[in-house]
Amino acid sequence: DSLKRGQGVLNQRLDGLQSEQSQIIQVRHLMTQLRHLSYRGHSTTNIKLHLFTVCLSPSADRPRDCSDVMAAGVSQDGVYSVFPTHDPDGFMVYCDMTTEGGGWTVIQRREDGSVNFFRGWEAYRDGFGKTTGEHWLGLQRIYSLTRSGGHVLRIDMADFDNATAFARYAVFSVGRNSVNPEEDGYPLTVDQYSGTAGDSLLKHSGMQFTTKDRDQDQSENNCAAYYQGAWWYRNCHTSNLNGQYLRGSHASYADGVEWSSWTGWQYSLRFTEMKIRPNTKPDS
């Protein structure tokens, strides 16, 4: 009996130590996230909301993306924490809850030229900008969201005369089925266009992502360096949404925020927003 009691006491102490270890690990993780979010320019309120979600939400109840946030009853556009299946740490995204039924996770936005998009590989891998303004979510995060396929991409655009158009692709993923997506270059899969802007992305399907310091296109030159952007270039592009913010018509060729099928190669768009959500229909 005394041995059993002693064993029980030891088991309780072991459980306590394991719980304390888990708490220490969690605190360290949260402090790392806090530093990271502060560095990326998030407001104190958004950081607190993110950490509150990480601490108190059971893993099974954490939203994987903005469509899950909407399914939980949220209907207001804004910044929310999401936790893709293979990324339990989670990250903050902007959710569009109004366009075409809502539930969209924004992965890129251009709106005023306030953020420099002519950046290198690490910046595009990890993401940059401000979630509530101009930003690129990051290739690794886009991969985490779309790695299993089954996602729709919608791109909303506007010019400087307030004309608008959109492109919608019923099939979209980055690095799909890749074991090491960075090594593979975060290849793009896109198909099944519909919309009003014309199809300027299908040509890029199957291509790796190229930045000014990592050339993975099929051109003799580095398309990112030549056209002042970063994209899934082929040889070289029919769209360049991460190009220079040149504010409408420009004399240079194809180096602005371009969507050639709508405004040609010498018109830099005022606004673009790329966003994704799960497709209710299986990929074909």
Salt bridges, closest charged atoms under 4 A:
ASP68 OD2 - ARG64 NE 2.77
ASP89 OD1 - HIS29 NE2 3.69
ASP96 OD2 - LYS275 NZ 2.76
GLU100 OE1 - ARG154 NH1 2.84
GLU100 OE2 - ARG168 NE 2.82
GLU100 OE2 - ARG277 NH2 3.44
ASP126 OD1 - ARG125 NE 2.82
ASP156 OD1 - ARG154 NH2 2.96
ASP156 OD2 - LYS275 NZ 2.77
GLU182 OE2 - ARG125 NH1 3.03
GLU182 OE2 - ARG214 NH1 4.00
ASP255 OD1 - HIS250 ND1 3.76
GLU258 OE2 - HIS250 NE2 2.66
GLU273 OE2 - ARG109 NE 2.79
GLU273 OE1 - LYS275 NZ 2.81
ASP283 OD2 - ARG176 NH1 2.81
